[in-house]
Amino acid sequence: MTINQARRKLLIFGMGMSLVSPKIFAAQKIALLDLKSTSDSLHISLPAGDPHARVFRLDNPNRVVIDVSMTAFSSSLMHSLVVVRQKFPWIVHAKIAHFNPETARIVFQLNQPAKINHQTSNGVKWVSVSVMKGAIAAAPAVVEEETTEAPAQSARKIAARPLLVMIDPGHGGKDPGAIGGKGTYEKHVVLDIAKHLQQQLQREFKIHAVLTREDDVFIPLYHRVSLAHQHEADLFVSIHADGFTNDQVSGASVFALSEHGAGSAMARYLSQSENSVDVIYDNDVKTNDAYLKQTLFDLDQTETINRSLDFGKHMAANISTVHHMHNNHIEQAGFVVLKSPRIPSVLVETSFITNHQEEQLLQQPSFQLKMAKALAKGIHGYLMQERKENLIA
């Protein structure tokens, strides 16, 4: 794999996480280092035949170190590390370094000792990392149970396994998204709304939420979908503020995936605009990801689309209380970021940045917060329903 000069540069992530991208050389035919996670553990896979591949602990402070050959290091790992750091509060920060001419190194600093389990099969080293029993891996999702029983019982709350919502601020980096007449960039305003939404979900509803990006960085569309699967998200929400050729077009819209093309001319325009991002900007990766090709038309897809439409109705109902809707019904289109075979996914157009009045609104922190609160209520309402119907654990 060849990466451009920009991706070789040092990337600094906030909130205690400093990531240095190593100098990566053209990849040979070798398995890549990969990171996935469950609700309480980080899972690492490395090529067993790699003489540099190892995972080990260090003390004072508590650290987990991953070494791998340069040729087995993927640039997409940086996106996964951003998600992992948000997901697990026991990860204080992480660094990627060019350890020596042949080896890339990732160092996780932890706030407590870790347990590491190793096994090897089919030419792959599988390593799981978790903290000692009793530590909380993610903020628990607390869902109110609807019942007709006595008030004391109806106030009872169910604390079940942690739920994870993946929030995807659209665009970023070299992809600015739509640009308003006054020069407002979509990529900036949707990141602000996404950060408000993350805070609302965690503070008001105790639902754990992570962002696909925390900064102004470019992430290929299919990487965004892969992140949701690799880290076992329960919901996926992509946030946008797109544009149109007619500056009079206004209002919010909610989209779910369609298997049969877009449901309207507007939906076709927007999905074509969004899906062209990888073709225009992404010279380093291929978007015909084998995983998606194998699973997109899986039998689960139809059920997932139906759940996404239901999820979208909850979102639209709450958005309509703070902003007018461009369409009162849930639109369907072939957005790449919605092509998850198992995770209910919606794309929210919070408004049109090409509309002068809405561009001004999008710049206002008060509007961003109102929109985030509406989205959080929609997510919470949908998760309550899913729990009640036993569709999630």
C-alpha positions in Angstrom: 0.0 0.0 0.0 1.3 3.4 -1.0 0.3 6.4 1.0 0.7 10.1 0.0 3.0 12.5 1.8 0.1 14.1 3.8 -0.6 10.8 5.5 3.0 10.4 6.5 2.9 13.6 8.5 2.4 13.8 12.2 -1.2 13.8 13.3 -2.0 15.2 16.7 -5.3 14.2 18.3 -6.7 16.1 21.3 -8.1 14.9 24.6 -4.9 13.3 25.7 -4.3 11.3 22.6 -1.2 11.9 20.5 -0.8 9.8 17.3 2.3 9.9 15.2 1.9 8.2 11.8 5.0 6.2 11.0 6.7 6.3 7.6 5.0 3.5 5.8 6.5 1.8 2.8 4.8 -0.1 0.0 3.1 -3.1 1.4 3.9 -6.6 0.4 1.5 -9.5 0.5 1.3 -9.9 4.2 -1.6 -9.8 6.7 -2.2 -6.4 8.2 -2.4 -5.4 11.8 -6.0 -5.0 12.7 -7.9 -3.6 15.7 -11.5 -4.5 16.7 -13.4 -4.3 20.0 -16.3 -5.7 22.0 -18.0 -3.9 24.9 -15.2 -4.7 27.3 -12.1 -5.8 25.3 -9.8 -4.6 22.6 -9.0 -7.4 20.0 -5.8 -7.3 18.0 -4.8 -9.5 15.1 -1.2 -9.7 13.7 0.5 -11.9 11.1 2.0 -14.9 12.9 4.8 -15.0 10.5 5.9 -11.5 11.1 9.2 -11.6 13.1 8.5 -8.1 14.5 4.9 -8.8 15.6 4.3 -8.9 19.4 2.0 -7.5 22.1 3.3 -7.0 25.6 2.8 -5.0 28.8 4.9 -2.4 30.6 4.5 -1.0 34.1 4.9 2.4 35.7 2.8 3.6 34.0 0.6 0.8 32.8 1.0 0.3 29.1 0.2 -2.1 26.3 2.6 -2.1 23.4 2.0 -3.5 19.9 4.8 -4.0 17.5 4.4 -4.9 13.8 6.4 -4.8 10.6 6.1 -1.6 8.6 4.6 -3.6 5.8 1.8 -4.9 8.0 0.8 -1.4 9.3 -2.4 0.1 7.8 -3.0 3.8 7.6 -6.7 3.1 8.5 -5.5 2.1 12.0 -5.4 5.8 12.9 -9.2 6.0 12.5 -9.8 2.9 14.6 -7.5 4.2 17.3 -9.7 7.4 17.6 -12.7 5.2 18.1 -11.0 2.9 20.7 -9.8 5.8 22.7 -13.3 7.2 23.0 -14.8 3.8 23.7 -12.7 2.7 26.6 -12.1 5.2 29.5 -9.3 3.0 30.7 -7.2 4.1 27.7 -5.6 7.3 28.7 -3.9 8.0 25.4 -2.1 6.2 22.5 0.9 6.9 20.4 2.0 5.5 17.0 5.8 5.7 16.5 8.4 4.6 13.9 10.2 2.4 16.4 13.0 1.3 14.1 13.5 1.1 10.3 11.5 -2.2 10.2 9.0 -1.8 13.0 5.9 0.4 13.7 4.9 0.6 17.4 1.6 1.5 19.0 1.6 2.3 22.8 -1.6 2.5 24.8 -1.2 4.1 28.2 -3.8 2.8 30.6 -5.1 4.0 34.0 -5.0 0.5 35.4 -3.3 -2.9 34.8 -4.4 -4.9 31.8 -5.1 -8.5 31.1 -3.6 -9.9 27.8 -4.7 -13.2 26.3 -2.8 -14.7 23.3 -3.6 -17.4 20.8 -2.4 -18.3 17.3 -4.5 -19.9 14.6 -4.4 -20.0 10.8 -1.3 -17.9 10.6 -2.7 -15.1 12.7 -1.8 -14.0 16.3 -5.0 -13.2 18.1 -4.6 -11.0 21.2 -7.3 -9.6 23.5 -6.7 -6.8 26.0 -9.0 -5.9 28.8 -8.7 -4.4 32.3 -9.1 -6.2 35.6 -12.6 -7.3 36.6 -14.8 -4.5 38.0 -13.6 -1.8 35.6 -16.2 -0.2 33.4 -15.3 -0.4 29.8 -18.0 1.9 28.5 -20.7 4.1 29.9 -23.8 1.9 30.5 -26.9 2.5 28.5 -29.8 3.1 31.0 -33.1 2.6 29.3 -36.4 3.4 31.0 -38.9 0.6 30.9 -42.5 1.5 29.9 -45.0 -0.3 32.1 -48.5 0.1 33.5 -47.4 -1.1 37.0 -47.3 1.1 40.1 -45.4 4.4 39.9 -42.5 3.1 42.0 -42.0 0.2 39.5 -42.6 2.3 36.4 -39.7 4.5 37.5 -37.4 1.5 37.6 -34.6 1.6 35.0 -33.0 -1.3 33.3 -29.2 -1.2 33.2 -28.1 -3.7 30.5 -25.0 -4.2 28.4 -23.4 -1.0 27.2 -24.9 0.3 24.0 -22.7 2.1 21.5 -23.8 4.7 19.0 -21.4 5.6 16.2 -21.7 9.2 15.2 -20.3 10.1 11.8 -19.6 13.8 11.1 -19.7 13.9 7.3 -16.7 14.9 5.1 -13.5 16.2 6.7 -9.9 17.0 5.7 -9.4 17.4 1.9 -13.2 16.8 1.5 -14.9 20.1 2.6 -18.5 18.9 1.8 -20.9 21.6 0.6 -19.9 25.2 1.0 -22.4 28.0 1.8 -22.7 31.3 0.0 -20.9 33.0 2.9 -18.1 30.4 2.8 -19.3 28.1 5.6 -17.9 24.6 5.3 -20.2 21.7 5.9 -17.3 19.6 7.4 -16.9 22.1 10.2 -20.5 22.6 11.3 -21.4 18.9 11.2 -18.4 18.1 13.5 -19.7 20.7 15.9 -23.2 19.2 15.9 -21.7 15.7 16.3 -19.7 16.7 19.3 -22.9 18.2 20.9 -24.8 15.0 20.1 -22.1 12.9 21.7 -22.3 15.0 24.9 -26.1 14.9 25.0 -26.3 11.1 24.6 -23.7 10.5 27.4 -24.8 13.2 29.8 -28.6 13.0 29.4 -29.3 9.4 28.5 -26.1 7.5 29.7 -25.7 6.1 26.1 -22.1 5.7 25.1 -21.3 7.4 21.8 -18.1 7.7 19.7 -17.2 9.8 16.7 -15.7 8.5 13.6 -13.5 11.7 13.5 -12.8 14.2 16.2 -10.8 16.5 14.0 -10.7 17.9 10.5 -9.4 14.6 8.9 -10.5 12.7 5.8 -11.9 9.2 6.2 -13.0 7.1 3.2 -16.7 6.3 3.1 -16.3 2.6 3.4 -13.9 3.0 6.4 -16.7 4.7 8.3 -19.0 1.7 7.8 -16.1 -0.7 8.7 -15.5 1.2 11.9 -19.0 0.7 13.0 -18.7 -3.1 12.5 -15.2 -3.5 13.9 -16.2 -1.8 17.2 -19.7 -3.3 17.4 -21.9 -0.2 17.2 -25.6 -0.7 17.8 -26.6 2.4 15.7 -24.9 4.5 13.0 -25.8 8.1 12.5 -24.2 10.2 9.7 -24.6 13.9 10.1 -24.6 16.3 7.2 -25.7 19.8 6.1 -25.6 19.4 2.4 -26.2 21.7 -0.5 -28.3 21.9 -3.7 -28.2 23.8 -6.9 -31.3 25.8 -5.9 -30.5 28.1 -2.9 -34.1 28.2 -2.0 -34.2 24.6 -1.0 -34.4 24.3 2.8 -35.2 22.0 5.7 -34.0 18.9 7.3 -34.3 15.3 5.9 -33.6 11.8 7.2 -32.4 9.1 4.9 -32.2 5.3 5.1 -30.7 2.9 2.6 -32.6 1.9 -0.5 -31.9 -1.4 -2.3 -33.7 -0.1 -5.4 -32.2 3.4 -6.0 -33.2 6.8 -4.6 -36.8 7.6 -3.8 -36.8 11.1 -5.3 -34.8 13.4 -7.5 -33.4 15.2 -4.4 -32.3 11.9 -2.9 -30.6 10.9 -6.1 -28.7 14.2 -6.3 -27.6 14.0 -2.7 -26.5 10.4 -2.7 -24.6 10.8 -6.0 -22.9 13.9 -4.5 -21.9 12.1 -1.2 -20.9 8.8 -2.9 -18.5 10.6 -5.3 -16.3 11.6 -2.4 -14.1 8.5 -2.5 -13.7 8.7 -6.2 -12.6 12.4 -6.1 -10.5 12.5 -2.9 -9.4 9.0 -2.0 -6.3 8.0 -4.1 -4.9 5.6 -1.5 -7.6 3.1 -0.9 -10.1 1.1 -3.0 -13.8 1.5 -2.1 -14.9 -1.9 -3.5 -14.2 -3.4 -0.1 -14.5 -7.2 -0.2 -16.4 -7.3 3.1 -19.1 -5.0 1.9 -19.3 -6.8 -1.5 -19.9 -10.2 0.3 -22.4 -9.0 2.9 -24.3 -6.0 1.3 -27.1 -8.2 -0.1 -27.1 -10.6 2.8 -30.6 -11.6 4.1 -30.0 -9.4 7.1 -30.1 -6.4 4.8 -33.8 -6.2 4.3 -34.5 -6.4 8.1 -31.8 -3.8 8.7 -33.3 -1.4 6.2 -36.7 -1.8 7.9 -35.2 -1.1 11.3 -33.3 1.9 9.8 -36.6 3.3 8.5 -38.1 2.9 11.9 -35.0 4.6 13.5 -35.4 7.4 10.9 -39.0 8.0 12.0 -37.9 8.6 15.6 -35.2 11.0 14.4 -37.5 13.0 12.1 -40.3 13.3 14.7 -37.8 14.9 17.1 -36.1 17.1 14.5 -39.4 18.5 13.4 -39.8 20.0 16.9 -36.8 22.3 16.4 -36.6 22.8 12.7 -38.9 22.4 9.7 -38.5 19.3 7.5 -37.8 19.3 3.8 -39.6 16.0 3.6 -42.0 14.7 6.2 -41.4 11.1 5.2 -38.1 9.2 5.5 -36.2 9.3 2.2 -34.3 6.3 0.8 -31.2 6.4 -1.3 -28.0 4.4 -1.9 -25.6 6.3 0.4 -22.4 4.3 0.9 -22.3 5.1 4.6 -25.7 3.5 5.1 -24.7 0.2 3.5 -24.3 -1.7 6.7 -25.7 -5.3 6.6 -26.6 -5.4 10.3 -26.5 -2.0 12.0 -29.5 0.3 11.7 -28.2 3.4 10.0 -29.5 6.8 9.0 -28.1 9.9 7.4 -29.4 13.2 8.7 -29.4 16.4 6.6 -29.7 18.9 9.4 -30.4 21.6 6.9 -29.1 23.0 3.6 -25.9 25.0 3.9 -26.6 26.5 0.4 -29.7 28.2 1.8 -28.7 31.7 3.1 -30.9 31.6 6.2 -30.0 28.0 7.1 -26.3 28.7 6.6 -26.6 31.4 9.2 -28.4 29.0 11.5 -25.8 26.3 11.1 -23.1 28.8 12.4 -25.0 29.4 15.6 -24.0 27.3 18.6 -27.6 27.5 19.9 -29.0 25.9 16.8 -26.3 23.3 16.8 -27.2 22.4 20.3 -31.0 22.3 19.6 -30.4 20.0 16.7 -28.1 17.8 18.8 -30.7 17.5 21.6 -33.4 16.5 19.1 -31.2 13.9 17.6 -30.3 12.5 21.0 -34.0 12.2 21.9 -34.6 10.4 18.7 -31.8 7.9 19.3 -32.9 7.4 22.9 -36.5 6.8 21.9 -35.6 4.3 19.3 -33.3 2.3 21.6 -36.1 2.2 24.2 -38.3 0.6 21.6 -35.6 -1.8 20.5 -35.1 -2.9 24.1 -38.8 -3.3 24.7 -39.2 -5.5 21.6 -36.1 -7.5 22.6 -34.3 -6.6 19.4 -31.1 -5.7 21.3 -29.6 -7.3 24.3 
